[in-house]
Amino acid sequence: MIGGAQLKGQGYVASLGNYLLYPAIQVDRPGTAAMVMTISGSTFFGSAAYTVLSAGQKSFGAVHVAAAGTGPYDPNATRWGDYSWAVLDPTSNNIWVATEYIPPLASQTVDGLRNWGTRVFEIAG
């Protein structure tokens, strides 16, 4: 049972002119946090992105694109994936993350019903 929590700081992560969608966050043992999300905007198709808050720092760093989207979202695909995921590797301080993006055509569903995919990658701690 969780008895309570203490919020040490709060703020915003933003990318000028873009949308950051469905973030997930994980902290490693020394205190570095990684946040994964989809980035989309006038200069980005839906892409997998992340940012890091190093232990002892007061704010997250720049947003980095880990996997660039390759085309526009298909509005007939019925819905975006709606989530991201982050978990600490049990054998290291690395953080495994996953989020949605528009992958290359060869990685999209063969039936063409969905053009979004899930990108999984590791952020070194």
C-alpha positions in Angstrom: 0.0 0.0 0.0 1.3 3.5 -0.9 1.0 5.8 2.1 1.9 9.0 0.3 4.2 10.7 -2.0 6.2 13.8 -2.1 6.4 16.0 -5.2 9.9 17.5 -5.4 9.4 19.5 -8.6 7.1 19.9 -11.5 7.2 21.5 -14.9 6.5 21.0 -18.6 8.2 19.2 -21.5 7.5 21.0 -24.8 8.7 21.1 -28.4 7.9 24.4 -30.1 5.2 24.0 -32.8 4.7 20.3 -32.1 2.5 18.0 -30.1 3.8 15.5 -27.5 1.4 12.7 -27.2 0.8 9.9 -24.6 4.0 10.1 -22.6 5.4 7.5 -20.2 8.2 8.0 -17.7 10.6 5.8 -15.7 13.4 6.6 -13.3 16.6 4.5 -12.9 18.2 3.7 -9.6 20.6 6.7 -9.5 17.7 9.1 -10.3 17.9 9.7 -14.0 14.4 9.9 -15.6 13.5 9.1 -19.2 10.3 10.1 -20.8 9.1 8.6 -24.1 6.2 9.9 -26.3 5.0 10.4 -29.8 5.9 13.7 -31.4 3.8 15.2 -34.2 3.5 18.5 -35.9 4.0 20.6 -39.0 7.6 19.3 -39.3 7.1 15.8 -38.0 4.9 12.9 -39.0 4.0 10.8 -36.0 7.5 9.9 -34.6 8.9 8.1 -31.6 10.7 10.6 -29.3 12.2 10.8 -25.9 13.8 13.2 -23.4 16.0 12.6 -20.3 16.2 14.3 -17.0 19.7 13.6 -15.6 20.0 12.9 -11.8 20.5 16.2 -10.0 19.2 18.3 -12.9 16.1 20.5 -12.6 14.6 20.1 -16.1 14.4 17.6 -18.9 16.8 18.1 -21.8 15.9 18.4 -25.5 13.3 16.2 -27.1 15.1 13.6 -29.4 13.5 11.7 -32.3 14.4 8.0 -32.0 12.4 6.9 -35.0 11.1 9.3 -37.6 7.6 8.9 -38.9 7.4 8.2 -42.6 4.0 9.5 -43.6 0.7 11.0 -42.3 -1.6 9.2 -40.0 -4.4 7.4 -41.8 -7.6 8.7 -40.2 -9.4 5.6 -41.4 -7.1 3.5 -39.2 -9.8 4.0 -36.4 -7.4 5.1 -33.7 -3.9 5.9 -32.7 -2.3 3.4 -30.3 -3.1 5.6 -27.3 -0.2 4.8 -25.1 3.5 4.6 -24.4 5.4 2.4 -22.0 8.7 2.6 -19.9 10.3 0.1 -17.6 13.7 -0.2 -15.8 15.9 -3.0 -17.1 16.3 -5.4 -14.1 20.0 -6.0 -14.9 21.2 -2.4 -15.5 20.2 1.2 -15.2 19.0 1.3 -18.8 15.3 2.1 -19.5 13.3 0.2 -22.1 10.6 2.3 -23.7 7.9 1.9 -26.4 5.6 4.3 -28.2 3.6 4.7 -31.4 4.9 6.2 -34.7 4.3 5.8 -38.4 6.9 3.2 -39.5 8.2 2.5 -43.0 5.6 1.0 -45.3 7.3 -2.4 -45.1 6.7 -2.5 -41.3 3.0 -1.5 -41.5 0.3 -4.2 -41.3 0.0 -6.3 -44.4 -3.7 -5.8 -44.6 -3.3 -2.0 -44.7 -5.9 -1.4 -42.0 -3.4 0.4 -39.7 -0.4 2.5 -40.7 0.9 3.1 -37.2 3.3 0.8 -35.4 5.1 0.5 -32.1 8.7 1.4 -31.7 10.7 -0.2 -28.8 14.1 1.0 -27.9 16.5 1.3 -24.9 17.8 4.5 -23.3 21.2 4.0 -21.6 21.2 5.0 -17.9 
